[in-house]
Amino acid sequence: MKANDTYWTTEISPNTYSRGLGLRELWQKKYLIWLFIRRDLTVQFKQTIFGFGWYFISPLFSVVMYMIVFGRIANIPTDDIPQPVFYLSGICLWEYFSSCLTSVSNTFQTNAGLYGKVYFPRLVSPVSVVLSSMFRFSLQLGTFVIVYLIFVFKGVSLCPNWYLLLFPLLVMILQGTALGLGLIVTSLTTKYRDLTNVFGTLVSLWMYATPIVYPLSYVTNPTLHKIMLLNPLTAVIEAFKYGAYGAGSFSWTSLGYSVICMIVLVVIGTALFNRKQKFFIDTI
């Protein structure tokens, strides 16, 4: 190479569909994901009194509230499963999903200042949020295991089975669905900010369309039952409950449907996100 020749080690250019979904670049910059995860965990507990304790307190408060409202007042059955165990199993999965979905859907707004100063694969931000939320999820899942074992030692008949081995797949479905849908939402709300309020309301309603505070068997209306099966989270929640204590229902068809929905959302969300990121700075 001659002395006056220019040699470029990195070429920065907008993502296009011809370059795929940008996953190769994301993998090359994977060290940034761990830096973002560390940042997220540090910021969450800065200047807090209880720190990690909030992750244990929050689901327990929710369980008490659900026991009063849905167990005592509404008198909704729990498939003969102790109410704390039943509610906590759904709360752990739902709170992980909803926290990931909300955080990913605010990616552009949260990182606006950073995006305007330095270039890096924009997918690093939403992916790191999903992974950093695993820390909170693991602590809450530990709370569920403790409550579960307490009732087992008390002699309550809970029947875990081999379907519980599907748990990593169930978590992956939650992650992929939250990531894909969140990328779609953040791409749309970049230009239309009022959609954020609409989306927040829909997420709140989504929880009640998922068998969190009631078993799927409680929905006896055939039409409503079919509509609930269209919810990709229904099969995930039911599969976890079925594997954890043998109650509820399990269907490979429904679980396969959830996997397909996750893949479609991730592909569409990533493609849309890559297209919108080129114009984000100009939009804000």
C-alpha positions in Angstrom: 0.0 0.0 0.0 1.3 3.4 -0.9 1.8 6.1 1.7 -0.8 8.4 0.3 -3.4 5.7 -0.1 -6.5 5.9 2.2 -7.5 2.8 4.1 -10.8 2.6 5.9 -11.3 0.1 8.6 -15.0 0.9 9.2 -17.7 2.2 6.9 -20.8 3.8 8.4 -23.9 3.8 6.2 -27.7 3.6 6.8 -29.2 0.2 7.2 -31.3 -1.0 4.3 -33.2 -4.1 3.6 -30.4 -5.2 1.2 -28.1 -5.4 4.2 -30.4 -7.6 6.2 -31.6 -6.9 9.7 -28.3 -5.7 11.0 -27.8 -8.7 13.2 -24.2 -9.2 12.0 -23.2 -5.7 13.1 -25.0 -6.2 16.4 -23.0 -9.4 17.1 -19.7 -7.6 16.2 -20.6 -4.9 18.8 -21.8 -7.3 21.5 -19.5 -5.8 24.1 -21.7 -2.6 23.9 -24.7 -4.7 25.0 -22.9 -5.6 28.3 -22.0 -2.0 28.8 -25.6 -0.9 28.4 -26.8 -3.7 30.7 -24.4 -2.5 33.4 -25.6 1.1 32.9 -29.3 0.1 33.2 -28.7 -1.9 36.4 -26.7 1.0 37.9 -29.3 3.7 37.0 -32.3 1.7 38.3 -31.0 1.5 41.9 -29.2 4.8 42.2 -30.5 6.9 45.1 -33.0 4.2 46.3 -33.6 3.0 49.8 -34.5 -0.6 49.3 -32.5 -1.2 46.1 -33.0 -4.8 44.9 -35.6 -5.2 47.6 -38.2 -3.5 45.4 -38.1 -6.5 43.1 -39.3 -8.7 45.9 -41.7 -6.2 47.4 -43.5 -5.3 44.2 -44.8 -8.8 43.2 -45.8 -9.6 46.8 -47.9 -6.5 47.0 -49.5 -7.4 43.7 -50.3 -10.9 45.1 -52.0 -9.5 48.2 -54.1 -7.1 46.0 -55.1 -9.8 43.6 -56.1 -12.1 46.5 -58.4 -9.4 47.9 -59.9 -8.2 44.6 -60.1 -11.3 42.5 -60.0 -14.0 45.2 -62.2 -12.5 47.9 -64.4 -9.9 46.2 -64.8 -11.4 42.6 -64.4 -15.0 43.9 -62.6 -16.1 40.8 -61.3 -19.7 41.1 -57.6 -20.7 40.7 -57.9 -24.3 39.6 -57.6 -25.5 43.2 -54.1 -24.0 43.4 -53.2 -21.8 46.4 -53.8 -18.2 45.4 -50.3 -16.9 46.3 -48.7 -19.6 44.1 -51.2 -19.1 41.2 -51.0 -15.3 41.1 -47.3 -15.1 41.6 -46.6 -17.5 38.7 -48.5 -15.2 36.3 -47.2 -12.0 37.8 -43.5 -13.0 37.3 -44.0 -13.7 33.6 -46.2 -10.8 32.9 -44.1 -8.2 34.7 -41.0 -9.3 32.8 -42.9 -9.1 29.5 -44.5 -5.8 30.2 -41.3 -4.1 31.5 -39.4 -5.2 28.5 -42.2 -4.1 26.1 -42.5 -0.7 27.8 -38.8 -0.1 27.9 -38.2 -1.2 24.3 -41.1 0.9 23.0 -39.4 4.0 24.5 -36.0 3.3 23.0 -35.8 6.3 20.7 -37.1 8.8 23.3 -34.9 7.4 26.1 -31.7 7.4 24.0 -32.3 10.5 21.9 -29.4 12.5 23.3 -27.0 9.5 22.9 -28.1 8.8 19.4 -27.4 12.3 18.3 -23.8 12.2 19.6 -22.2 8.9 18.6 -22.9 6.1 16.2 -23.4 2.5 17.3 -25.8 -0.2 16.2 -29.1 1.2 17.4 -30.4 -2.3 18.2 -27.9 -2.5 21.0 -30.3 -0.4 23.2 -33.5 -2.5 23.0 -31.6 -5.8 23.2 -29.7 -4.7 26.3 -33.0 -3.6 27.9 -34.5 -7.1 27.4 -31.4 -8.8 28.8 -30.9 -6.4 31.8 -34.6 -7.0 32.8 -33.6 -10.7 33.2 -31.9 -9.7 36.5 -35.2 -8.5 37.9 -37.0 -11.4 36.5 -34.6 -13.9 38.1 -35.1 -12.3 41.5 -38.9 -12.4 41.2 -38.8 -15.9 40.0 -36.8 -16.8 43.1 -39.6 -15.3 45.2 -42.0 -17.6 43.3 -39.9 -20.6 44.1 -39.7 -19.8 47.8 -43.5 -19.4 48.0 -44.0 -22.5 46.0 -41.7 -24.6 48.3 -43.5 -23.2 51.4 -46.8 -24.6 50.2 -45.1 -27.9 49.2 -43.7 -28.3 52.8 -47.2 -27.5 54.1 -48.4 -30.6 52.3 -50.2 -28.9 49.4 -50.3 -31.2 46.4 -48.5 -29.4 43.6 -47.5 -31.6 40.7 -44.6 -30.3 38.6 -43.9 -32.3 35.5 -41.5 -32.5 32.6 -43.2 -29.7 30.7 -41.4 -27.4 33.1 -38.3 -28.1 31.0 -39.9 -25.8 28.4 -39.3 -22.8 30.6 -36.3 -21.5 28.6 -38.4 -21.6 25.5 -41.2 -19.8 27.2 -38.9 -17.0 28.4 -37.5 -16.7 24.8 -41.0 -16.3 23.5 -41.7 -13.5 26.0 -38.4 -11.8 25.1 -38.9 -12.0 21.3 -42.5 -10.9 21.5 -41.7 -7.9 23.7 -38.7 -7.0 21.6 -40.5 -7.2 18.2 -43.6 -5.4 19.3 -41.6 -2.8 21.2 -39.5 -2.1 18.1 -42.7 -1.6 16.1 -44.1 0.8 18.6 -41.0 2.9 19.1 -40.7 3.2 15.3 -44.3 4.5 15.1 -44.2 6.8 18.2 -41.1 8.5 16.9 -43.3 10.7 14.7 -46.6 10.3 16.4 -46.0 10.8 20.1 -49.6 10.6 21.2 -49.6 6.9 20.2 -47.5 6.4 23.4 -50.6 7.0 25.6 -52.8 4.7 23.5 -50.2 2.0 23.7 -49.9 2.3 27.4 -53.6 1.8 27.8 -53.6 -1.2 25.5 -50.8 -2.9 27.5 -52.8 -2.5 30.7 -55.9 -4.1 29.0 -53.7 -6.8 27.5 -53.0 -8.2 31.0 -56.7 -8.9 31.6 -56.9 -10.6 28.2 -54.2 -13.0 29.4 -54.9 -15.7 32.0 -52.9 -14.0 34.8 -55.5 -13.5 37.6 -57.8 -16.3 36.4 -57.3 -19.7 34.7 -58.2 -20.2 31.1 -60.7 -22.8 32.1 -62.7 -20.0 33.8 -63.5 -18.6 30.3 -66.4 -20.8 29.3 -67.8 -18.7 26.4 -66.6 -20.5 23.2 -66.1 -17.2 21.3 -64.1 -15.5 24.1 -62.1 -18.7 24.6 -61.1 -18.6 20.9 -60.2 -14.9 21.1 -58.0 -15.5 24.1 -56.2 -18.3 22.3 -55.2 -15.7 19.6 -53.2 -13.9 22.3 -49.7 -15.3 21.9 -49.0 -15.0 25.7 -51.9 -17.2 26.6 -50.1 -20.4 25.6 -46.9 -19.3 27.4 -48.7 -18.6 30.7 -50.7 -21.7 30.6 -47.7 -23.9 29.7 -45.7 -22.5 32.6 -48.6 -23.1 35.1 -49.2 -26.6 33.7 -45.5 -27.5 34.1 -45.2 -25.9 37.5 -48.2 -27.5 39.3 -50.0 -29.6 36.8 -53.1 -27.4 36.5 -54.5 -25.6 33.5 -54.0 -26.7 29.9 -51.2 -27.3 27.5 -51.2 -27.4 23.7 -48.3 -27.8 21.3 -50.4 -26.2 18.6 -50.9 -23.1 20.7 -47.3 -22.9 21.7 -46.2 -23.3 18.1 -48.5 -20.4 17.2 -46.8 -18.3 19.9 -43.4 -19.1 18.4 -44.6 -18.1 14.9 -46.0 -14.8 16.2 -42.7 -14.1 18.0 -40.7 -14.7 14.9 -42.9 -12.5 12.7 -42.9 -9.6 15.2 -39.1 -9.7 15.6 -38.5 -9.7 11.8 -41.1 -6.9 11.1 -40.0 -4.9 14.2 -36.3 -5.1 13.4 -36.8 -4.2 9.7 -39.1 -1.2 10.6 -36.7 -0.1 13.3 -33.7 -0.1 10.9 -35.6 1.9 8.4 -36.9 4.5 10.9 -33.5 5.0 12.7 -32.1 6.7 9.6 -34.5 9.6 10.0 -34.9 9.6 13.8 -32.5 12.6 14.5 -34.2 14.7 11.8 -37.7 13.8 13.2 -37.0 15.0 16.8 
